[in-house]
Every structure is written in C-alpha cells, then in structure tokens.
Amino acid sequence: MSTRPLPTLEGVTSPPHAGARAPTTGLDPESREWLRCLRADGDRDPCIARLHHLLLRAARFEVARRKASFAYLRGDDLDDIAQHAADDALVSVLRRLPDFRGDSRFTTWAYKFALLEASVKLRKRSWQGRELPLEPDVWSLFASDDPSLSDAAEQAELLSAVRRLIAEELTPHQRSVLIALAVNGVPIDVLAARLNTTRGALYKTLHDARRKLRARLEQQGFSTQMEDAT
C-alpha cells in the first residue's frame, strides 16, 4: 500500500444524508460491506485507505497498459500519474457514493473512476508544456496525397470550400475549437483546461461549428458528412 498521505477529503468524507444513501438491498455481500464501512459514523479511515489502495492498483494497471504511447515518460512520472489518478478517483467515488445503484459490483464501479482519471492525466501530461495549435496553420492535413483517387477533383473542391467557410463563417472561438479538436487532435480535457472552460461547453461549440459548416456546404450544393470532412 502506498505510503503517501491520502488526498484531502474535506467535504466528501461525511456520511451521505440518509435520504441520499445508495440502496443496500439486492446487492452482493461485498458491495454491501463497502457501502457500510464507507458511510459508517465511526472511524472510516481504514476502509478509505483500502479503497485508495484498490484504486491505485487500477490506475497503475491503466498507466502500464497505455505506457507504450507515452514512451518519453519515465517510471517515476508514470507512477506519479497513477498516484494522482487514484487520489482524484477516491474523491470522486466518495462524492458519488449515493449514485451507486448496484448494477455492477462496487469495486467494478469504483475502478472505472481510476481508469478514467489515469487516462485523462496521461493525455494531459502528454501536452504539458506544449503550445496548443488553435489556428489552421497546416491546411494540408485536410487533403489526401493519394493521386489515385478518382474523385480527387471533387475532394479538392470540397476541401477548398471547407477552408474558406471555416475562415469566413465561424467565430474565432468556433474556429479555434474546431481546429484544435478536429484537425490537430488536441484532447478535449486538455483544451478545456487551457481555455478555462468545460468539456460540455467545448462539445457544444464543436457541434455548433460543424452544424453551421454543414448547412453552408449544403447551400452550395455539396453533399458530405462534416465529421468526415473535418
């Protein structure tokens, strides 16, 4: 078990209000025991520490599974990512405890928080210190270099229209979000942190930008799926 101190749990460690408690009927015995000890009125520290240990194991598994894609990270960096993922997953599990309905075992439900946190933190670390490409600097990313395509002329015409409409029809914010997410592959959680916004707000901006471009392309006689074109 990790010797690091547990994360600060102020505001999430008090037992949930009785009316908001997750149900215990119909649960497997292990899940019932987890709920009992995590919302006990007495000393829950041993139970919380045991849960953190399980979440750390899950986070380390996810980091190890994905480490080939992050070969530049050292072992200490990877373990640090797993530790922070387990910390944040613990806070999320405790905060979301009333949401547990027993559709799966409690540990299976809790592991998902650790796997998600590890994945998000790996993506964020990969962009740490890197400048985010928010403007359409490299329009060649839109085009194919395969000269054998029979519809090369149609594709070129479509891409030319897409480039022009992105520049003329989208707001600067819509253009930046579209280019960052759809062209340059910036992870949405990384972009949300850099722009001090939420994933939901970025998804809406991306959706609105694509809808606007699709409508304008259809007005000009093009038939295409914007998800493919962008």
N, C-alpha and C positions, 0 to 999 in steps of 0.2 A: 504494500500500500504506500502511496506517495507520502513523503514527509512534509510536503508543502502545506501551509495552512489552508484551510478551506476558504472559499471566497466569502466576502461579506454578504450576509444573508438578511440584513435588516429589512424588515417589511415583507419578507416572504416566508419566514420560518414559523410564524404564529399559526396555530391550527385554524383551518378554514372555518367559517361560520357554519353552524350545524345545518342550516338550510342549503348551503352550497356544497356540502360534502359529497364526494363521489360515492355511489352505491356500493354496498358490500355483498348484497345478496346475489347469488348466481356466479360469483367469482371463484376462481380456483383458490385453494388454500394459501398458496404462496402470495398471490396478489392481495388477498385479504390481509395477510400479515404485513405486507409492505404498507398498505394504507393505514393499518392500525398503528404501526410504530412511527410513521412519518407525521401523523396528526395527533400523536399522543400528547397529553397535557404535561407529562413529566419530561425527563431528560431524553431528548431525541438525538443527541449528538452522535452516539454510536451508530444509529440507523442511517443518519445523514452521511456519516463518514463511509459506511458500507456502500451506500448508493453512489457516492462520488467515486469510489474505487471501481465499481462496475462501469460507470460512465467513462472513466479514464481508460479502462480496458477497451471499450467500444471505440473511443476516439483514436486510440493508438492503432487499433485494427484498421480503421478507415485511412489514417495517415499512411500506414505501411502499404495498404492496398494501392494508394494513389501516388506514392513517392516517386515512381518512375517518371512521372510527368513533371516532377519538381526536383530533378537531379542536382541542381545547383544548391539546394538546401542541405545543410549538414545535419548530422544526427541530433545534436543539441537543439537546433532550430525546429526539427520535426517534433521532438519531444515537448518543446515549449508550446508549439501549436496544439498538440494533443492535450496538454495540461490546461491551457486556456479554454479549449473547446469543452473539456469536462467541467470546468468551473462554470461557464456560461450555461451549459446544458443542465447542471444541477439547479441553478437559479430558475431556469425555465420550467423544469419538471415540478419544482416545489410551487411555483406560481400557478402552474396549470393543473395542479393536483385535482381540483374539483372537476376538471374536464374529463378525467379518466372514467370511461364507461364500461371497461371490461371486454371490449371487442377482441382484445388480444391479452396475453399475459402482461402484467405490469412491467416486467423487465423489458419485454419486446417493445412496448410503448415508449419506455424511457430511453432505450438505446437509440431510437430514431432521433431524439434531440441531440445526442452526442455525435451521431453520424452527420447530421446536418451542420452542426456547428463546426466540425472538423473540415468538412468540405468547403464551407464558406470561408473559414480562416485560411485555408490553403490558397484559395483564389485571391483573397485579399493580400496575402503575403507575396504572391507572385507579381502583384502590381505595385508593391511598396516601393516608393522612390521613383517610379516610372511616370513620365508625363502622359496623361491620357490624351489620345488622339480624338479631338472633338470636332474637327473640321475636315471636310472632304479633300484631303491633300493628295490621295492616291486613287484617282478615279479608275485606274486600270484594274482595280480589284473587282469592278463590276463586270468586266469583259472576259470572254474566253479567248485563249490563244490558239485554240484548235481551228486550223484553217479548213478542216474537212467538213465543218458544219454546213449543212445545206441551207440553213436559214440564217447564215451569217449576216446578210444584209438586213433582214428583219430584226435580228438581235441588236445590231449596231444602231438601227433607227430607234428601237425601244430604249436602249441604254442612254442614247443621246437625249431622248425626251425625259427620262428619269432624272438625269443630271440637271437638266435645265429646270425642271419643276421643283426639284429639291432646293435649288438656289433661289427660285423666284416665288414659290408658293408657300414654303414653310417659314415659320417664325425662326429666329436664331436659335431659340431653345429647342424647338422641334427638330431643327436640322442637326444640332449638336448631339441630341439624344439618339436620333436615328443613325447617324454616322458612327457614334461610339458603340452602340449595341449591335446594329445590324450589319455594319461593314467591318469595323475593326475588332469586334469580338470582345469588347470590354465587359467583364462580368457585371451584372446589374447591381449586385450588392456593393461592388467597388465604386461604381458610378454614383450610386445613391449616397455613399459616404462622402465622396469628393464634392458632390453638389449640395450636400446637406439637405437631402430630401428622402423620400421613401421609395421602396420598390414599387408600391402601388401607384404612386404618382408618376413614376417613370414608365410603367406599363401603359398607363392611360395616355401619356404623351406619345409613346411609340404607336399605340393604336390609332390615335387621332391623326398622326402624321401619315401613317400608311393609308388610312381611310381617305384623307384628303388627296394623296397622290393617286390612289386608285380611281377616285371619282374624276380627277382631271385627265388621267390617261384614257378612261372610257369615253370622255367627252371628245377626245382627239382621235377616237377610233381604234385604240389599242385594246386587245383582249389578253389579259395577263393576270397572274396572281402576284400581288406585291410582295408576299412572303418569299417568292422565288426571285423576283427582280431585285429585292433588297436584302 
